[in-house]
Each structure stands twice: as structure tokens, then as C-alpha cells.
Amino acid sequence: MGWLLMATRLIVVVVVSLHKPCCLVMNFRTADFWLPSPKLRRMITKTCAICLTTMKPGQGHALFTAECSHTFHFHCISANVKHGSSSCPVCRIKWKELPFRGPLPAELPQGNARINPVHGYQNGGHMTIPRPLPLPRARSFGRLHHLATLLPDADPGTFNDDEPLDLSCEEANGTQQGCLRTVEIKAYPEFTQVPENTSERNFTVLVHLKAPPAQHLLQSSSDLGDGNGVSTTRAPVDLITVLDVSGSMAGTKLALLKRAMGFVIQNLGSSDRLSVIAFSSSARRLFPLRRMTESGRQQSLLAVNSLTANGGTNIAEGLRKGSKVIEERQSKNPVCSIILLSDGQDTYTVSPTAGVHKGATEYCALLPSTTTNGSQQVPVHVFGFGADHDSVSLHSISQTSGGTFSFIETEATIQDAFAQCIGGLLSVVAQGLHVKVESLHPDVHFGSIRSGSYSSRVSDDSRNGSVDVGDLYAEEERDFLVSVNVPPGCGETALLKVGCVYKDPLMKETVNMSGVQVKISRPAFVSAQSVSVEVDRQKNRLHAAEVMAEARLSAERGDLANAVSLLEDCRRMITGSASGQSGDRLCQALDAELKEMQDRMASRQRYEASGRAYVLSGLSSHSWQRATARGDSTDSASLVQAYQTSSMVDMLLRSQTMSRPSTPRPAPQIRHAKSFPARPQPR
């Protein structure tokens, strides 16, 4: 049996069958309706762009086909409109007629028919239908209307309304005794032998750390984003995304950003919490920290899809709101991070004359001080989108906070860039990692510790040193070069001992790893011996990072020819080194990246458009020894894939499969900076 409700040229049809629920497809542009034929049913079977679930006639949900011919679940699009959107979430075409749910008191006609559809959506007994958009009285009114609907009403005074944590998950994690996973420590001397009567002033010892892998287990698919029944035992995350919705984000950029955020939402677990900050001329919190349960995901998707682009770019205000969410939350998940995306330059905080030649300290004003709280640092992972963003400012924000800077050059790669980032954030296995080195010989003293962007110290007596590493993702590796002096000796000389301490975020226990000793033999005579490939590889990495920074400074001064020459000299050095000659994968990646930088410095125009951001993203990656997105680095065929972990690769594969389901893709190979082949043995 069916009922027809007609209002002028607008038609809603709800069909109720005693045996099988179905629906009629509505086209409100032509005011007609039909029951889909089997062929047409197959043609219109697709995914709703709002809730990302299957959309197929016969499942008991009404479908809405808009003027632009894009189709959505009726309840999804009506809720989207309720949040203030008046454009198609897919193509961004402005609609003349909008669906809405619930009667408008001023417009509800007398005798409005009541319906009670089975498997349908109701609001006070009414299912209402599209109404024409009122035309603005003037252009200025239209702009104000857009700004008003860009974000929700004013934020509360305090952000202490975060959803409570999943206590059942905490109890389950607490019962997993005996599952403590430990960080692996190895140390390698530059040479295994030094003649007994010889002393060395700058002898290098490599300290290597490797995080344990993620633990996999079978789990109910209701708690998973992909529904494959396989999950990992991991620490839950509090994630705050700070998103640029200024006028320059309109169109395809905003549509792809929404799609990328949909991917993030669908891949967070029910114990993870998410809050979204949207900023343009001002900043608003779309919703408080909310657990990503099934209902939490749906509400978050609707809120994100309601965003529209307008106004200027106030990065600082967006970061302040994100920091406020972190500071004022009532409960805390073990892992916390901010993701910031912008495609423009801050037009409110940084003066227009600042440019890229000012010191990084001028841009640190963009970073709220509350992102650093003693030893508990909250990293801001920053994504510069397109050719017009201020890569210097964004890179400075990431460096100051301990996060990474990624360069999203093409719009199509934004989801992959987010996927790689959250693949790491959802696999944290060690927090607050602190490395300690101690001299084992009264005449052995430390010179320096080359640790990239990580804070390192050497004691006043030069007999102790340390490095603050922070968080480690599953299977991540860290390498530091310690310079020591080697005194004369005979037989064997013990140089130093390496240990570390960290917190397991899942077990909530402090782990102390016993020291690993480094010794060298002292024969009377040493024949020709080769340098350790492991040590040489890390020397190449650090040297390449230094040359990248030097080449960038040269390019900023306008001397692109010298910048290209510096990069070429570095390439020759790496190729001729012991590790380069051995076919080392990291050295191959460095060579490919340096060549790409040379190409992006071929002209001033290209350097301004992409070269600067590409170099800064590379510097971020190598200084933190963590994967960032730049160029084609997220593609499985790219050589520039240093520091990727299995969790990152798995998440990338999900993203690429979802983005291009019709094109089969080979499983990407992990090309992270493998520091230790199986053959050499630690000394």
C-alpha cells in the first residue's frame, strides 16, 4: 500500500509493503517519481557522500535526488541542511530548493498530512519536503548569511563538555598482563678495532632504537571503521583537527577535505575521541571531544559536511581554540594530538611584510603556549595545502610543537596524507621515551650527540648524555650519533652504555630498559677495515638534512644555481659512500629526494610554488625521523618513502582502495629507513 502527499509541484512518496520495504526515488526538480527497474536499481546503487554507507533502493530509506542529479539518503541531506548547508556536498552547486525535516511553525500549512512510515524517519509525526530557498534581499545580506551558517552558534565559555572516556576499554586493557612490549636497543661503533697505542678524538657510536610492533587481535566489527573484524590493541587517542575553511578553500578543495575527514572519522575506534575546529576569519568548535561510536561518527560526519568556505585566514585563532579543547577537557586519553590544515597565509597574526625571510621566532606567535605542558608535549601535525600556503609559518608551528610538516601539492592526495598521519597516531606504543648514555671508561668523554630535532644534552663532566625522544609509533626507528674520544688501551676498551626509560601507554607502566654496552678490541696492529655501514648510513642522512637546509637558505637569497650545486655535491657524496655503494635503501631515497629538490629549484617561479614547501617537508621528516607527505611520497611506487611503518602503509592502502576502488593496486611495500640489515651483528 502507498500514500502520496502532494504539495504543488513537490512530491514525497513513502511505500510500505507487508513483505519488503522499499522506496520511490524522488526528483524534486521535475516533480515526478518512479519505481526503479532492476537495471536502474543497479545503476543508482552507490555510497551516500554524507554518511559513507551503501545507498540502495529497497533498504527502507528514502533517497533524495537534488537538482544537480546527486543522490543522498533523505535523512542525511535533511540533517546536513539543518546544520546550515545550502549547497551540494559533492559538486558544491547552490541549490534553489532544500529538503528539511520537521515542520516550520510559520510555514506549516493547515491540515498537514500525518504519516507513520515503517523503516522511515520521523520528526513529530511529520515528514516534510523541500522548500525553496528565500532569495537574499541584497548581496551584503547573502554574505552575512553565509558567514552565519559557516559555523555553529557561539562557543561556550569553557570546553569542559567532552564526552567521558570508554571505561570498559580501560578495564580491558588493564587486564592484559604479560603483554608488555619493549623497545629494542642496539649500538654500533664506527670501527670495531682501534690500534692499542692510538687515540681517537671524534669516534662515532650509533645508538639505535626500534619500537615494538602493534598487537593484532580479532574484535567485534561494530567497533571498527572498516568492519573487517581485525583490530589492534592500542592506546586510544584524543584528536583535534583544526581545518581552514576560508574563501580559498571553496569548491574542490573543501569537498576533498570533507572526504578526507570522513576517512579519518570512519577509521577512529569507539574509544577514540574527536573534536573539529573550523577557522576562517574567526574560529569555532563544531563539536566537543566526542567518542567515535556509531552515533558519534554519524553526528561528526554531518557536522563536517555542513561546512562552507568563506572569509580570511586566522590560523592563530584556530590553534587557540584547539589548544583550549585540550587544556579544558575533563578526561584524557593516553595519546593526544592536533592536526592543522591550511591553504593560505595568516592574514590576522603575521604582518604582510613578514615574508619568508624573517626568523622562525616571529611565526611562533601562531602556536598557543598550552600545546606544551612540561614533558607532556602535544604535537601539531601540520598540512600545507596547495601552492599559496605559508610553508615557513606552518613548518615553524610543527617544529616548535614536536609535530611534522607535510606538503599536499595536489588536491587528490589530501586523504592519503591524512591516512599516513593517523596510521601513526593510532599506533603509539611508547611515550616520554628518554635515552641515557653513560661513559664506561674514566678517560672516555662525550663530545656531541647528533639527534636532529630531538633535544639532547651532555653533562658538564662530559661523561653522561641524554636524548628526549617522546612518543614512538609501532615499529618506528630512531638513530642518534654519539661522538666520543677513544684513549690508548690494550685488549678491549669499554666505551659507553646505552639505556632508556619510557611509559607504555596501554599498560600505563614505566619501563626501564637495561643498558647495552659498546666495546671495541685493541690489537697491536689493525689492517685495512671498512667503516660500519649502519653508522655511515646515518651520517649520510644527517649530512643530507644539513645540505637541504643550506640549499634552502641559498635559494631564499636568490642564488638558485648555488642551491642546486650544493644538492648535486651531496648526491655525489652519498652515492660514493660505503652505504651508498652497498645499495642501501635510505641512501637511494635520499638521492631521489635531493634530485627532486634540484628540479623544484630550476626556476624562481617553481621554487616559490612548490620547492620551498617540498624542502621544508623533507627537513621535517629527516630531523624527526618520521614520515611526512610530499610530492609522490605516499605512492607505493615512490622511492621517497623513508620512515613509513606498517601501520602507516596499512592505512594508506585503505585510503587508496577507497579512493580508487575500480583500479586494482598492488600492495605497497614498506620503504622505511631500515637501519639494520639481517647480516651485520651488533658489537
MOSULMO-V849461 format. One line per field, one symbol per residue. ss: DSSP state (@ for helix, = for strand, . for the rest). psi: psi as a letter, one per 20 degrees, with the letter a starting at -180 (. if undefined). burial: + if it has 16 or more other ideal C-beta (glycine too) atoms within 10 Angstrom, else -. Layout:
ss = ???
psi = ???
burial = ???
//
This chain:
ss = .======..======......==.===....===...@@@@@@@.==......==.......===.....===@@@@@@@@@....=......=..==........................=..=....==......@@@@@@@@@@@@................@@@@@@@@.........======...=......===========....====..@@@......====...========..@@@..@@@@@@@@@@@@@@@@.....=======...=========..@@@@@@@@@@@@.........@@@@@@@@@@@@@@......========.................@@@@@@@..@@@==..==..======.....@@@@@@@@@@@...====..@@@@@@@@@@@@@@@..============......=====....====.....==========...==========....==============....==============..........@@@@@@@@@@@@@@@@@@@@@@@@...@@@@@@@@@@@@@@@@@.@@@@...@@@@@@@@@@@@@@@@...@@@@@@@@@@@@@@@@@@@@@.....................@@@@@@@@@@@@@@........................
psi = qqqpopodjpppppppqhgpqaqqppoihikrrqpprhghghhjoappigikrpopqijjpqqporhjjqqrpghghhhghhiipjqpigijppqhpqqqpqqphiioqqkpppqmppjaprnkiqorrqqqpppqhrhhhgghgghhigrarqqrhqlkkqpqrnhhhghghhimqjjppqpppqppqgqiqpqhjqqphmppppppqpqrrqpqrqqpiijqhikjjpaqorpqqopopopokrhiiqchghghggghhhggghjqriiqqqqpppqdhaqqogqropqlaghhgghgggggiiqrpqabomgghghggghhgghjqhrpqhppqppppqjaqojhgpqhigaiirqhhhiihiopiiipncinpoqooqopoaijqnhgghhgggghijaqpqongqhijghhggggghhghjkpipqkpopppppjphjpqpfroojcippqqprhjkiqrqpohcqprpjqqppqppprqorqrqeqpogrpprqqrpohgilqppopqqpqpqqqmrhpprpqqqphgghghhgghgggghggghghghhiimhghghgghghhghgghirghhhikpgghgggghghghhghijhqhghghhhgghgghhgggghhilqprppckhiqhiqhmkqjqrhhggghghgghghhmhioppqpqqplrnohorhgqqq.
burial = ----+----+++++++----+++++++++------+-----------+++++--+++--++++++++--++++++++++++-++++++++-+--+-+++++-+-------------+--+------++++---------------+--+++---+---+--++-++--+---+-------+-+-+++++++--+-+---+--++++++++++-+--------+++-----++++++++++++++++-++---+++++++++++++++++++++++++++++++++++++++++--+++++++++++++++++++++++++++++++-++---++++++++++++++--++---+-------++--+++--++----++++++++++--+++++++++++++++++++++-+-+++++++++++++++++++++-+++++-+--+++--++++++-+-+----+-+++++++++++++++++++++++-+---+-++++-+-++++++---+-+-++-+++++---------+++++++++++-++-+++-++-++----+-+++-++--++--+--++++---+++++++++++-+++-++-----+-++++++++++++++++++++++++++++-+++++++++++++++++++-++--------+--+++-++------+
//
